[in-house]
Amino acid sequence: MAAAISCSPTDLRPLLGAAANASAAAEYICSRFDAVSNKFVDTAYAVDNTYLLFSAYLVFAMQFGFAMLCAGSVRAKNTMNIMLTNVLDAATSSIFYYLFGFALAFGKPSNGFIGQHFFGLNKFPSQSFDYGYFLYQWSFAIAAAGITSGSIAERTQFVAYLIYSSFLTGFVYPIVSHWFWSADGWASPTRADNLLFGSGVIDFAGSGVVHLVGGIAGLWGALIEGPRIGRFDQEGRSVAMRGHNDTLVVLGTFLLWFGWYGFNAGSFLNILKAYRTSGSYYGQWSAIGRTAVTTTLAGCSAALTTLFGKRLLSSHWNVTDVCKGLLGGFAAITSGCSVVDPWAAIICGFVVAWVLIGYNKLAEKLKYDDPLKAAQLHGGCGSWGIIFTALFAKKAYVNEIYAGQPNRPYGLLMGGGGKLLAAHLVQIVVFIGFVSVTMGTLFFLLHKLKLLRISTEVEMAGMDVTSHGGLAYVYNDEFSYPATPKLGSNTGTTQSV
């Protein structure tokens, strides 16, 4: 921590002697010093905003990853449909998050449950925010919508995507992000009075706020509309429906991996904190680097554990299983990435691989169909990440990240008692309840209004042909060319190939 040095003409006068112009010289020196100090603070703010915008671009790049992962995980006849829904998740969500979502999440002044200002960014920016902050938070909102779209892929009406995406990003996600990320939220770790067990919830980058919310929303959508035709046979046995392109799955996984550094490390929001009022500043680059390392180790540990775990269970080395395990590790570490040691991140990844394998087995037994395994990956793994943070959060790191509130509760297994774990269990219960009531009700109404699932005929034919003008892949083009004329003929013909 470094504080700006203050300059006082009174303190400088004895150093300048008894000259008649000593007072004027002291005042001049201090004025120049203050000007340089203000320039430094302005530069620090420019650096911080550049870092925040770059992080927002990284998180937005995860939409490329979601699009490729989803496209590769569905059958070829629904490729255009799933890619279009990914594009519209971002486009639709941007309007509704602009109009309502940001205000409900971070509008100030607010109470513990909901924001109340900045609708349509009216009277924005204030002293607290700038537009880069809005962009960063919007990129998180569209990530939650992207998670849900994978659960209901290949059998959902197009209009249902537009409705649920608007409601999720304009109301449901903003409300829960206010509870746990706004300084006024009733469960926020930065709330001055710490209403929840004197602790609040440490969900640093959103294992709960983003991944569990998106996973639970997708769970209800998939449950209400039921499995795809042919996913289970007449005896209830699982029938494999492999995605059509593992290359796209791998590409999407790497794009998501790349973007996750903006997701987790970017959640610091700045790299060099500076305060205009006091002129104080301090750097966070060490904690940011540690967060990137824990993110990497958790994902890689989960990927390797999934590789060997699935080999034992199926006798195959399966690339798509490894990709899903890797992403499950990232979803789990997202909550505690800034407050745990690297060795703990490896434990997180090892455990979450078995959590994901277990949830996938359970889903098959319950005849639950999720083409992307999004509910299991984001909801199930996100839940483990919330619990993991409450077990392994290190005291020194917790006090470092939440510097204004020393002696906070920390991880149970690190000697910090059970208050943080109790707060995190409350978070899981609250998320399941709130998202189930809101998104479950929405999907049920869409089902009753016959706006949720496509018809049997459309599902069998594929939505690309029936709804989007043709298949995503054209293996041969029809074209005409002059044929070789017959002997004695002066005219050419055309042939179609």
N, C-alpha and C positions, 0 to 999 in steps of 0.2 A: 504494500500500500504506500502510495506517495501522495503528499499533499502539496498544493501550490504554495510557494513562499510568498508571504504578504510583504508589501513594501509600505513603510510608514515614514513620512517626512520627519516626524518627531525623532525617530530613532536614527535618522541619517544626519541630522544637524550637528551633533557632537563630532562626528567623523569629518565634517567639512570645515571645522574651525569656527572662528568668530567673525568671519568675513561678513560684510554687509549683505552680500547676495547669497548667503548660505541657505536661507529659507527657500529662496527662489530656485536654487540649484537642486535642493533636496526634492522639491515638488516636481521639478522637471524630470529628475532621474526616476522617481516613482511613477510618473505618468508614462514614461517610455517603457518601464518594466511592466506595468499593467497592460500596455498595448501588446507587448511580446507574449505575456501570459495569456491574454485573450486569444491571440492568434494560435497559440498552442492548443487551447481548448477547442477552438473552431476546427483545427486540423484533426484533433481526436474525434470530434463528432463526424467529420467527413470520412475518416477511416472506419468508424463504427457503422455508418450507414452503407458504405461500400461493402463491408463484410455482411451486413444483413441482406442487402439486395442480392449479393452473390449466393448466399444461402437459400434465398427464395427461389432463385433460378435453378439451383440444384434440386430442391424439393419439387419444383414444377417439372423438371426433367424426369422425375419418377413416373409422370403420366405416360411418357414414352415406354417406360418399362412395363407399366400396367397394361398398356395397349398390346405390346408384343407378347407378354405372358398370357394374357387372355386369348389373343388370337391363336397362339400355338396350342392352347389347352382345350379348345373347342373343336368340333368336327368342321371339315372344310366348308360344308354347306351353310354354316352360320358365321363365317369369318368376317364378312363385311358388316354384319349386324353388330357383332361385339366391338369392332373397331369404331363404328359410328357411335355407339353408346359411350365409349370412352372419351371420344371427342366432345360429345354433348354433356357428359358429366362435368367437364371443365367449363364449357361455354354457358350452360344453364346455371351452374353453381355460382359463376362469377357475378351474374346479375342479382341473384337472390342473396348472396353473401354481401354484396354492395348495398342492396336496399334494406335488408333486415339483419343479416347474420352478424356482421361486425358490431353493430350497435347493441344487439342482445348479449354479445360476448364481452365486449370491452368498452361499451359506451359509459362515459363518466359525466356526472356522478351516477352511482348505481347502488344497489343494495346487495345483500349476500346471495340473492337468487337470480337476478336478471339485470342486464345493462339497460339504460334508459335514454341514451343520447347517441348522436352520430348516425341516425337513419339516413341512408343515401349519402353518407359522409358529410352531412350538413354540419357546418361550423367546425370542419376538420381541415388541417391538423390543429391540435391544441398544443399546450406546452408538454404534454405527456407523450404524444405520438407523432410520427410522420408517415408519409405514404408508403415508405418501405415496410413499415410494420404491418400496415394493412395487407400489402402484397404477400408478405410472409405468412400471415395467418390465413389468408385465402388459399394459399397452396396446401395448407394442412386440411382445410375443409374439403377440397376436391379429392384429396387422398382418401378421406373417409368414404366419400361417395363411390370412388373407384373400387374399394374393397367390397362394398355391397353388390355392385354389378356383377362380380364374378360368381357369387352364390346363386343368382337367378338366371344365369346365362342359358341360352339355347331353347327357352320355352316361355319367354316373357314378352308381352306386347310392348311395342315401342313407346306408346303413350305412358305406360306404367313407369318406364325408366325416367321420363321427364318429370312426372309427378313426384315420385319418391325422391329423386335427386334434389329437386327444389325444396321439398319439405325437410329433408335431412340437413342440407347445408344452410337453409334459411332459418331453421328453428331448432331442431333437435341437437345437432352438433354444437351450435353456438351456446345453447343453454348450459350444457355440461362443461364446455370449455370455460365458461364464466365461473362455474362453481369451483373449478380446480386450478385455473390459470390466472384469472383476474385477481388483482390485489384485494378486491372486496369480496371475493367468493367465499362461501361459508366453509369450504374445505381447503382453501388455498394455503400453501405453506408460507406465503409472504403476508398473510393477513396479520395485522398487529396483535389482535387479541387471541389468535389461534383457537378458534371455537372447538375444533375437532380433536379431542384428547390432548390439547396443548401442543399439537403437532401439525395438523394438516396433512395432506397427502403429497408425497414426493412422486409425482408422475412427470418427470422432467420434460420428456419429449413426446409422451402420449401413448404408452402401451395401453392405457385405459381410455383416455380422451379420444384418441383416433382409432386404434386397432380394435379394442373391445367394442366400442360403439358401432363401428362398421361391421364387425363380425356378428354382433347380436342382431343388427338390422337385417343383414343377409340371411341369418338363420331363420328369422320369421318369414321372410319372403319365400325362401325355399321350402319351408315346412307347409305353408299355406297353399302354395300352388302344386306341391307334390313333385315326385321324381320325374325325370324325362322318360318318355316311352321307351321301353326296352332296357332300362337301367337295371331292373330286377326281373327275374323270370317268374313263372307262375307259382313256383315253390318258394319264392322269396329270396332266392340265391342271387348274389351280386353278379352282374354281367359287366365286364370291363368295357368302358367307352373311352378309349384313348383319344387324347387330342391329336390333331392331324399333323402337327409340325413341332418336333422337339427342338429344332434349331431356333425357332422363335421363342420358345420357353427359355432357353439358355441366354439368348440375347436380352430378353426382358429381365431376367434375373440379374445380369451384369449391370444393366441400366439402373435397376432399383438399388443395387449395391452402391453404385456411384452416387446416386441421389441421396442415399441414407446418411451420408456424411453431412449434407445440409440439413437433413431432418434432425439428427441428434446433436452434432457439434454446433450447428447453426442456432439451436434453441437457447444458446447463451445470449443471443440477440446483438451482442457487441463483443469486440475483442479488446477494446481499450475503453473502459468506462470513464466517463468524464462528466462533471457536474458544473453547469454554467454558474450556478449561484455561488458555490464555494470555491470553484476552481480546482477541486481535488480530482484525482484520477488514479486508476490502478489497472494493471493488465490482467487478462484472464487467459493468456495464450497457453499457459501450462495446463490448466484445467481443460481447455478446448482440445489440446493434443491428447490428453488422457482419455477424454470422451471418445475421440476417434479410434483410439486403440482398443478400448473396451468393446466398442461397436464391432470392430473387425474380429476380435477374438471370439466373441459370442457367436457370431454368424458362422465362422469357420469351424468352431467346435461343434456346433449343431450339424453342419454339413457332413463332417467326418463321422460323427456318431450315427447319423441317419444312413450314411453309406454302408457302414458295417452292420448296423442294426437290421436294415432291410436285406442285406446279404444273408444274414442268419435266418431271416424269416422266409425269404422267397428264393434264395440261391441265385439272385441276379444282382449285377451292379447297375442300378437304374439312375440315369442322369436326372430325370424329372423329379424323382424322390429326393435326390441330393439338393436340387434347386429349391424345392419346397422346404426342406430342412434348414437350409441357409437362411431363407426369408423368415422362417419361424424363429430362428435365433435372433435376427435383427428386431423382429416385433417384440420379443421378450426383453431384450436389453434396453429398449427405448425408454423405459420408465426410469431405470437406475443408472444409466450410462455415465452420468457425471459424478456419482457418489459411491461407486464401488471400485475395488482394485481390479487390475487386469486378471489376476488369478481367479477372482470370483466370477468374472465374465465367462471364463472357460467352463466353470461349473454350471452357470446359467445355460450355456449352449448345450452342454451334455444332457442336462435334465430335460430341456425343452424338446429335444429330439424325440425322447421317449413319450413325452406328453403328446406331441403331434402324432406319432405312430399310434398311440392308444386311442386318441380321439378319432382318427381315421378308421380304426377297427370298430369302434363303437358306432360310428355313423353307418357303416355297412350293416351291422346287426340291427340297427333301428330303421333301416331302409331310408336313410336320409341321403339325398342326392345333392351334391354341391360340386359342380364341374371344376372349380378352381380350388376346392377345399379351403375356401376363404374363411368360413366360420370357424373351422378347426384351427387354421393357421393364425388368423388375426385375433379371433375371439379367445380360443383356447390358449394359445401361446402368449397373448397379451395378458391374460389372467395370471398365468404363471409369472410373467415379468413383474406384475404388481406385487405379488407375494415375495418374489425373490428380492426386490428392493427393500422390503420391510425386514428381511432377514439379514442382508449383507451390506446395507448402507454403512459406510465408515464414518465415525464421528468427525475426524478431521476434515473430510471432504464435505460432509453436510454443513459444518460450520463455515467452510470456505465458500460454498455456493450460496448459502443463506447467511451472509456475513452480518447482517443487521440484527440477527436473532440468535445469540449464542446459547449454548447448553440445550439445544433442541434434542428431542428423542431421535435415536438412530437405530441401526439394525439390531434385531433380537439376538442373532448369533454373534454379533460383534460387541455384546455387552450393553446394549442400549435399552433393554427392557422391551415390554410388549406394546407400548402405546402406539408406535408407528405401525405395527402389524394390525392392531385393532382398527386404526384409521383406514388402512388399505383394504381390509375386509369389508368395511362399510362402503368404500368406493365401489368394490365389485358388486355388492348387493344393490346399491343405488343405481348403478349403470344398467344392470340386468332389468331392474324394475322399471326405470324410466324409459329406456329404449323399447322394452317390450310393450309398454302401454301405448307409447306414441307410434312407433313404426309398426308394431304388430297390429294395432288398430287400423292404421292406414292400409296395410297390405290386405287385411280382412275386408275392408270396405271396397277396395279395388276388385277383390275376388267376387264379392257379392254383386258388384255392378258390371261384372264380366269384362273388366278392363285389365285383368292381370295376366292370365295365361292365354296363349295362342291356341287355335283349334288343332285338332289331331291331324287334319290334312296339311295344314301349314307346317306343323312340327315335323311330319314325315318328309315333306318336300324340302324343308330347309328355308329359313327366313331370307337368305340372300336372293333366291329366285322369286319368292312370293312377295317380298316387301321392298327389296333394294335394287331391283333392276337387273340382277344377274349374279353369277358366281364371282368370287374374288380372284379366282385363277382361270386364265384362258390358256389352254394348252396348245391350241392351234388356231390361227386366224383364218377366216375365210377371205380370200382375195381373188381377183381375176387377173389373168395375164394372157397375152396373145399366144394361142396355140400354134404349133408348127403346121403351116397350111399343107393340104394335100397337093400332090403333083397335078399341075394343070389348073390350079385354082389361084386366083389373085386375091382372095379374101381371107382374112384371119378369123378365128373363132376364139371364144374365151372358155376357160375351164375353171371350176371352183375346187379348191383343195381344202 
